Amino acid sequence: MTDYLFACSSEAMANAVVTHTTGGAVWTYRYDHVFSDGWLFPKFGMPSQCANLTCHAAELPFVFHNEVHNAQLNVSFTPAERALSQSFVGYWSAFAHTGDPNNSPNGNANGNPNGQVFWPKYDPTNRQVLLMDELMTVASTAQICEFWDAVGYDH
């Protein structure tokens, strides 16, 4: 159901933007990391399963680099999670600054912020997404989403 509700229906929207707009560019990703301090999520209203699984919106602490150190909470990233958070910050900052998550405003030689994996634009022919985890990779969602595409999206 996660693929139907989030991944594939979002991809259907990306496909519509790319195919029905002039110059429409979309970058899609799938967040696959299980947070080392996932016990925190149920305290903020997420299902208890989110303590040990990757749930919708679980990437937000990494997007905003939210480590919390106070008397009530002590939420820390592992070194690998700090690097993951820096990747989010790098991609999102580059996108906000240049309109492309791969174009760092400081002009890195490889065109990617912090030397990160190249994040391809969404293309309906190869359906590539950036898999965001401690090890960043690019993969196709075609095998996952073709079934749901045939079912259709009514939400």
Secondary structure, 3 states (H helix, E strand, C coil): CHHHHHHHHHHHHHHHHHHHCCCCCCCCEEECCCCCCCCHHHHCCCCHHHHCCCCCCCCHHHHCCCCEECCCCEECCCHHHHHHHHHHHHHHHHHHHHCCCCCCCCCCCCCCHHHCCCCCCCCCCCCEEEEECCCCEEEECHHHHHHHHHHCCCC
